[in-house]
Amino acid sequence: MNLTQKIIIFAILIIIGLAIFYKIIMKKRFTVAKARNELEAWKNLNEQDSKAQEMLVEYWQDGAGWEWITNKNISDFAAKYAWSAAFVAFIMRLQYPEFPKSATHANYTVTARERAKEGKKTFIAFEPKNYKPKAGDIAVKRRGYTGTLEGLKTTDKTHGDIVSEVNNGYITVIGGNVSNTVKESIIPTENGYITNKKWFAIIKM
């Protein structure tokens, strides 16, 4: 192989690497943009509003795979079941087809944990001390669950929010079914890490 051929191969590898990096960045940007759009769409709404319930049907069908939920039965269904995981899955699946349809946050968190063990590079779960969340990732906290990421089962009660912005000393997250609507919240950080023990996993997308 002569010098020219080596240069060509090296250039191709650089282009491929940049394309992969660009794809990862753009997927995260689209994810955050969609989460912000949903946040705006829910402004001044709660889960009992008819406009909101139209969106809930979409979350349940496309995010959780519960296709039996329709505009005809959503009014009875909305107040009985937490829809926060379906909200996250609905948004994530638009850019990440490998993201599982999920009615619980533990379901996709366990999948991300196992992907990390398999050596995957994206959609993988970390303990908060080992990874600084970035916009487009998911921060998962306890909601009755008291164990660790390693011990998590798909039936355990947890809650996840999509990271929308990273700032010095805090991040902002967008979550569904927060006070019966979609809200943006703040999580304090130290040197970029979430140190509050309520959060036990960060999912890198």
C-alpha positions in Angstrom: 0.0 0.0 0.0 1.5 3.3 -1.1 1.3 6.7 0.7 -1.5 7.9 -1.4 -3.7 4.9 -0.6 -2.9 5.3 3.1 -4.0 8.9 3.0 -7.2 8.0 1.2 -8.1 5.3 3.7 -7.3 7.6 6.6 -9.5 10.3 5.1 -12.4 7.9 4.6 -12.1 6.8 8.3 -12.1 10.4 9.5 -15.2 11.1 7.4 -17.0 8.0 8.7 -16.1 9.0 12.3 -17.4 12.5 11.8 -20.6 11.2 10.2 -21.2 8.9 13.2 -20.5 11.7 15.7 -22.8 14.1 13.8 -25.6 11.5 13.8 -25.3 11.0 17.6 -25.3 14.8 18.2 -28.3 15.4 15.9 -30.3 12.6 17.4 -29.9 14.2 20.8 -30.8 17.6 19.6 -33.9 16.3 17.9 -34.8 14.5 21.1 -34.5 17.6 23.2 -36.4 19.7 20.6 -39.3 17.2 20.7 -39.3 17.2 24.5 -39.5 21.0 24.5 -42.3 20.9 21.9 -44.3 18.5 24.1 -43.6 20.8 27.1 -45.0 23.7 25.2 -48.0 21.7 24.0 -48.9 20.9 27.6 -48.8 24.5 28.8 -51.8 25.2 31.0 -53.1 21.6 30.5 -53.5 18.6 32.7 -54.3 15.0 32.0 -58.0 15.5 32.3 -58.2 18.1 29.4 -59.4 16.7 26.1 -56.5 18.1 24.2 -54.1 16.5 26.6 -55.8 13.2 26.4 -55.3 13.1 22.6 -51.6 13.3 23.3 -51.8 10.7 26.0 -53.3 8.2 23.5 -50.3 8.7 21.3 -47.9 8.2 24.2 -49.6 5.0 25.2 -49.9 3.6 21.7 -46.5 4.6 20.3 -44.5 4.8 23.5 -45.8 1.9 25.5 -47.4 -0.2 22.8 -50.8 -0.2 24.5 -52.8 0.1 21.3 -56.1 -0.7 23.0 -56.0 2.8 24.6 -58.0 5.1 22.3 -59.8 8.4 22.4 -62.9 6.5 23.5 -61.5 5.1 26.7 -58.6 7.5 27.6 -60.8 9.6 29.9 -61.3 6.6 32.2 -57.8 5.4 31.8 -55.8 8.6 32.2 -56.2 9.0 36.0 -55.6 5.3 36.8 -52.2 4.7 35.3 -48.9 6.7 35.4 -48.0 7.7 31.9 -44.5 9.2 32.5 -42.6 6.2 31.1 -44.8 6.1 28.0 -44.0 9.8 27.5 -40.3 9.2 27.7 -40.4 6.2 25.4 -42.6 8.0 22.9 -40.1 10.8 22.5 -37.0 8.5 22.5 -38.4 6.0 20.0 -38.6 8.8 17.4 -34.8 8.9 17.1 -33.9 5.5 18.7 -35.8 2.6 17.3 -33.9 0.3 19.6 -35.5 2.0 22.6 -38.2 -0.5 23.9 -41.8 0.4 24.1 -42.2 0.9 27.9 -45.0 1.4 30.3 -42.5 1.6 33.2 -39.2 3.4 33.5 -37.6 0.3 35.0 -38.2 -1.5 31.7 -36.0 0.7 29.6 -33.5 1.3 32.4 -32.9 -2.5 32.7 -32.5 -2.7 28.9 -29.9 0.1 29.0 -28.1 -1.6 31.9 -27.8 -4.8 29.9 -26.7 -3.0 26.8 -23.8 -1.5 28.8 -22.7 -5.0 29.8 -22.8 -6.0 26.1 -20.3 -3.2 25.3 -22.8 -1.0 23.4 -21.8 2.7 23.1 -25.3 4.4 23.3 -28.5 3.8 25.2 -26.5 2.5 28.1 -27.0 3.0 31.8 -24.5 4.3 34.3 -24.5 5.0 38.1 -24.6 8.8 38.5 -21.1 8.9 40.0 -19.7 7.5 36.8 -21.2 9.7 34.1 -22.0 13.3 33.6 -25.5 13.7 32.1 -25.8 15.5 28.8 -28.7 17.0 26.9 -30.8 14.2 25.4 -29.9 11.7 28.1 -32.3 10.4 30.8 -32.0 10.8 34.5 -33.7 8.1 36.5 -34.7 8.4 40.1 -36.3 6.3 42.8 -40.1 6.2 43.3 -40.3 3.6 46.0 -37.3 1.6 44.7 -34.4 1.5 47.3 -31.9 -0.7 45.5 -29.1 -0.1 43.0 -28.9 0.0 39.2 -27.5 -3.5 39.2 -30.4 -4.9 41.3 -33.2 -3.1 39.4 -36.0 -5.3 38.0 -38.5 -4.2 35.3 -41.3 -4.2 37.9 -39.6 -1.8 40.3 -41.1 1.7 40.7 -38.9 4.5 39.3 -39.2 7.7 37.4 -37.2 9.1 34.4 -36.9 12.5 32.9 -35.2 13.7 29.7 -32.3 16.0 30.2 -33.0 19.2 28.3 -30.1 21.5 29.3 -26.8 21.3 31.1 -25.6 24.3 33.1 -23.0 25.1 35.7 -24.2 23.6 38.9 -27.5 22.1 37.6 -29.3 20.4 34.8 -32.9 20.9 33.6 -35.1 17.9 32.8 -38.5 17.4 31.2 -40.8 14.7 32.4 -44.4 13.6 31.9 -47.0 12.9 34.6 -45.4 15.4 36.9 -48.3 16.9 38.8 -50.6 15.4 36.1 -48.9 17.4 33.3 -45.5 17.8 31.5 -43.0 19.9 33.5 -39.4 21.0 33.4 -37.5 20.6 36.6 -34.0 21.4 38.0 -31.5 18.8 39.4 -28.4 20.2 41.2 -25.0 18.9 40.1 -21.5 18.9 41.5 -18.7 19.1 38.9 -21.3 17.9 36.4 -22.4 14.8 38.4 -25.8 14.3 40.1 -24.9 13.5 43.7 -28.4 13.4 45.2 -29.1 9.7 46.1 -32.6 9.9 44.8 -31.2 9.5 41.3 -29.6 6.1 40.8 -29.1 5.9 37.1 -28.2 8.0 34.1 -28.9 6.7 30.6 -26.5 7.9 28.0 -28.2 8.1 24.6 
